[in-house]
């Protein structure tokens, strides 16, 4: 077979094609997946640094002199608990390490070229470091990692940088395993292809030899027919060559088709995997607003199935105002802008509706023509509720601050303008001013406590052995004096002293809040019972009123910051912070607080604290 040029060339061509498939996998596909892992890890590091800059205002720190705030340190430590995050360092603009999860590196200065010439100029620097190799700053690692430097730019100037080490050992192992399987499969198909070609060429060789023998036999048998035999032989060779050419063309077409189908299938699987893993609802529509794809989150939100294709999104999801929002989004997208709008989903009975923040972007063809929309929808119910409650809180707080301020200003101006008041009147006016100033101080203290809660700071407690029963008696006496007999207070406590480890000032704040709430939410008077019970390892305080009570939904949200059961009721004053601060203080004492209430039948607040 090797002596026949035509068959030899076909064999060499087959060997070249068989060797090309594994080389393509090794030289192109495997590096492409490795680069994808690097870019995804680099993107994750950039998002985390943007989170630190936005949420912790890292760009406002003087990284060279200001210490890293404790809340930022705790956030970094929490992120460090992620098994993929191996190490994190923060650099000042000169390259000095001002924070590191490895404390012995603090104070080191990075003078490497990649830091001064790339990171310091606002460019991200990433490097894949294989196991048992050195990182960019010369540290030997025991796992496969991606080392990423993300610059922090302030007003276009380099402010500092964050270096993050992500563990990609698992991804690298999966990539190696995938490449190994793909290479094995390609080698198998290549070997099968070569074997088939050898068998085919061998049969062609036998046919060719048989044809030569027939020619010789015909020449010996009948020399007179030599010319005809030669002509027929030439015709046969021509047909055979055409047949071989056609076979080769079909084989190549089949191989190309198989490769194309495999590529399309892989691309489709990747896209489906990516879209299914998106945490937000995603819906893709064509130019006629017909649904062509949706993920599981969208199906769950709208209670529909992805097989309901070829139906317009507004028809599939029948929501008020949706048609107008889709039309407006399409008009804005035609101008190149990104369209955003909200959708309101009805919820189960006795629960608030769910609000989805929708963001639509254009779906373009390879020629830049708009072929539809991609709509992302994120559950923004909590965000909108917090915005609403904060808005209500601002209005309430302004009213609560204005009332005592008005009285303080009024009585102080009255005393300044008229100097003929008696000493008793002056004393009365000063008492009112002092009382209202105390109210203002209480509101400010509540605001400061809420600020500490939202910033995640720990409450500073000065624990001491405190007679809880005596503290309760004093608090009840003060509230009873201010109440002027409008309510009947009943106090039930054990005869022996009850000492607990507590911050006396904070615990007094808890008692005042709970007692004031019992008075405030019992506008028609009635009894208020205070009971202190002793357990083996804890004490239980129960304050019960006969007021307006609470619904189940109000109990569920009673400890939310800024929440008031009925903010439109001006007769019941308050900022909506009392119970959230009570819970914050009680839990800081390792205790718990709960509410038992029925609408129109009163409320019981139960506080449990550890005893001495």
C-alpha positions, 0 to 999 in steps of 0.5 A: 500500500505504501508503494502506491502514491495515491494510497500512501498520500491518503494514509498520511492525510488520515494520520495528520487529521487524526493527530490534529484533533487532540492537538486542538484540544490541548493547544486551544480548548484547555488554555481557553478554559484555564483563562475563563477560570482566571477571568471569573476569579478576577471578576469575583475579586473585583466585585468583593473589593467594590463591596468593601469600597461601597459598603465600608467606605474604604476609599475615605480611609487614609490607608497610610495612617488611619486604622482599619475599622473593626467592622471592616475587619470583621467583614473581612474575617467573615469572608475569610471563612469562605473556603475559596478565600485563602488570604487578603491584604490591603496596601496603601498607595506607596505599596505598604501592607496596612492589613493582612489576614496573616498579621506578620505581613503588615508593614511590608512594602511591595516594590515589585514591577507589577505593583508599581507599573500596573496596579498603581496605574489603576489596572488589575493584575492577576496571576495563576499560581500552580501548587508548589510554585511561587506567587508574585511576591515570592511565597510558596503555595501548597494549592492552586490559587489565583492571586489578584491585585485590585486597585482602589481609585479615588478621583482618578488617583491611586488610593491603594490596592487589595490583594486576594488569594482565591483557592482554585484547586477544585476548579483546576482538578475538574478542568484537568479531569475534563481535559483528560476525558476529552483527550481520551475520547478524541484519541479513541475517535482518531484511532478508530478513524485511522483504523477505518482508513487503513482498512479502506485503503487496504481494500482499495489496494486489493482492488487495484492489484486485481485490476492490474492482474485482469489487465495482464490477463486480457492483454495475454488473452487478446492483444487485439483488444488492448486499446479497448482494455486501456480505454476501459481501464482509464475510464475505470480509474477516472470513476474510481478517483471520483468515487474516492474523492466523493467518499472523502468529501462526504467523510469530511462533511460528516466530521465537520457536521459532527463537530458543529453539532458537538459545539452547538450542544456544548454551547447550549448546555453551558448557556442553560447551566449559566442561566439556571444558576442565576439567582434572580429571575431571568426572562428572554423575549424576542422582538414580538415580546414572546418568551423564548427562555426563562429560568427556574426562579422566574417560573417560581415567581410567576407560577408558569412553565418554561414550555409555555413558549411562543406566547407574549410575556404580558399575556403569559404574566397577567399583571396590571401595568405590565403591557405599558412597562414592556412598551416603555422599556422597548422604546427606551432600549431602541435609544440604547438605554437600559430600562428599569421598572417595578412589578408587584406580585400578589401574595398569599392571603394575609401577606404583603405583595412581593415587589420585583425590580425589573431591569431590561436590556437589549438582545442583539444579533451578530449584526447589531440588530435588536432581536428582543429583550433580556429582563432580570427581576430581583426581589426588592420587597425588603428594600422597598419596605425599608425605604418606606419605613425609613421615610415614615420614620423621618416624618415621625422623628421630625414630629417627635423632635419638634414637639419637645423643642417647641415647648422648650423654645416657648417656655424659654422665650416666655421666661426671657421676655417676662421677668416678673414670674414668681420663683414657683412659676420659674421652677415649674417652667424649668421643670417642663423644659428639663422634662422635654430636654430629657425626652429629646435626649431619649430620642437621640439616644434611641437614634444612636443605638439604632445607628450602632445596630445598623452598623453591626457594632457590639453594644458596650455593657458595664455588667455588675451584680444588679438587684433586678427587683429593686430596679423594676420597682423604681421604674414602675414608680417613675412611670406611675407618677407620670401616669397620674393614676390613669392606669392601675399598676400591679407588681408581683415579685419574690420576697428575696432580692433577685441579683442578675449580671446586668448594665444597670443603665441599659436595663433601666432603658429596657424597663422604661421602654416596655412600661411606656409602651404598656401605658401608651398602647392602653389609651383607655386605662386599665390594669398593667401587671408586672410579674417577676419569676425566678428560675433555676438559671434565669429570671423572667419578667412579664409585663401585661396590659389591657390595651389595644393588642396586636395582630399576628402580622404586627407581632411578626414585625414588632421588633423591626426597626422603624416599624409602627403598627399604625403610623397614621395614629397621631394619638400614639407617639413614638419613633418605632425604635423602642422594641428593636432597641429592647431586643438589642439590649436584652440579646446583648445580655444573652437573654431573649424577648417575646410577645404574646398578644391578641387584637383588642385583648391586651399584650404581654411582653416576656423578657428572659435573662440569665441569673447570677 
